[in-house]
Amino acid sequence: MDISDDGPDPATEWRDADNNLRGVLRGCDTSAVAECFAGAGWKSRRSSWTAYEVETAWCEAELDPVDEAGILLNGVIEPDKLDVLATLLSGFGLSFGLELYDENGGLLREITV
């Protein structure tokens, strides 16, 4: 199932923050990725015909398919949890790139797998 309300709500400071997370997930289906997040205990819901929102206490992100080759990931993440997200995506068997930005839009970190 790709939709779940069982995960924790995002912490208030992340729910109201500007986006600081951008990325791309390559070679995967959006529904299947949303299902992986739900299986990992995250909340997951459709936000359009093809896109999903996934969230947990430390991250809230939109999964938006761009074509058959990728999914854009945009949202907000607790900055010191970027490695946790990368480990989770690796555990899903995904190829991906993640970028973490500061409050002024400057690139802080980049992870590519």
GIFENDA-V936848 format. One record per pair of residues at least 24 apart in sequence whose C-alpha atoms are under 6 Angstrom apart, sorted by the first residue. I is the first residue (numbers start at 1). J is the second residue. D is the distance in whole Angstrom. If there is no record, write none. Layout:
# GIFENDA-V936848
i:j:d
I:J:D
I:J:D
This chain:
# GIFENDA-V936848
i:j:d
1:35:6
2:31:6
2:34:5
2:35:4
3:44:5
3:45:5
4:38:6
4:43:5
4:44:5
5:43:5
6:43:6
7:41:5
7:42:4
7:43:4
8:56:5
8:57:5
9:56:6
9:57:5
10:56:5
10:57:4
10:58:6
11:57:5
19:75:5
19:76:5
20:76:5
20:100:6
20:101:5
21:74:6
21:75:5
21:76:5
21:99:6
21:100:5
22:73:6
22:74:5
22:98:6
22:99:5
23:72:6
23:73:5
23:97:5
23:98:4
23:99:6
24:71:6
24:72:5
24:73:6
24:96:6
24:97:5
25:70:5
25:71:5
25:96:4
26:69:6
26:70:4
26:95:5
26:96:6
27:69:5
27:70:6
